[in-house]
Amino acid sequence: MQSKTQSMVEVLASTSFGFCIALASQVFIMAQYSIQTTLAQDAWITVFFTGVSILRGYAVRRFFNWLWHGRLR
C-alpha cells in the first residue's frame, strides 16, 4: 500500500514528464489554429492544466487506495 507522500511523488514524477510533451503540444495546436501566443503564455496555460492533472491524479489514486485497502477490508 502506498503512503500519501508516495502517491504524490509518483504523480508529480509522471506529470513532470508529461509537462514537456504538453507544452510542445500547446505550441503546435495554437499554431495550427492561427492563435498567436507567446511561449510564456503557452507555458502558463500548460502550468495551469498540469496543476489540474496533479490534483486529479492524486485524488483518483487516493480514492482507489481507500477503496481497495481501506473500505474492503
HUURPE-V756875 format. One record per residue. SS is DSSP state (2 for helix, 1 for strand, 0 for the rest). D_CENTER is the distance of its C-alpha to the mean C-alpha in Angstrom with 2 decimals. Layout:
<<SS	D_CENTER> <SS	D_CENTER>>
This chain:
<<0	21.90> <0	18.91> <0	19.17> <2	16.66> <2	16.25> <2	15.79> <2	13.05> <2	11.14> <2	12.07> <2	11.02> <2	7.43> <2	7.49> <2	9.49> <2	7.69> <2	4.51> <2	7.51> <2	9.36> <2	7.31> <2	7.59> <2	11.30> <2	11.38> <2	9.59> <2	12.05> <2	14.88> <2	14.26> <2	14.30> <2	17.55> <2	19.00> <2	18.45> <2	19.87> <2	22.78> <2	23.46> <0	23.90> <0	25.88> <0	23.68> <0	24.45> <0	21.78> <0	21.74> <2	19.30> <2	18.64> <2	17.91> <2	15.53> <2	13.76> <2	13.62> <2	12.34> <2	9.46> <2	8.99> <2	9.24> <2	6.75> <2	4.11> <2	5.90> <2	6.08> <2	2.92> <2	4.08> <2	7.29> <2	7.36> <2	6.81> <2	9.24> <2	11.52> <2	11.93> <2	12.65> <2	15.05> <2	16.67> <2	17.51> <2	18.65> <2	20.88> <2	22.04> <2	23.15> <2	24.27> <2	25.34> <2	26.66> <0	28.24> <0	30.25>>
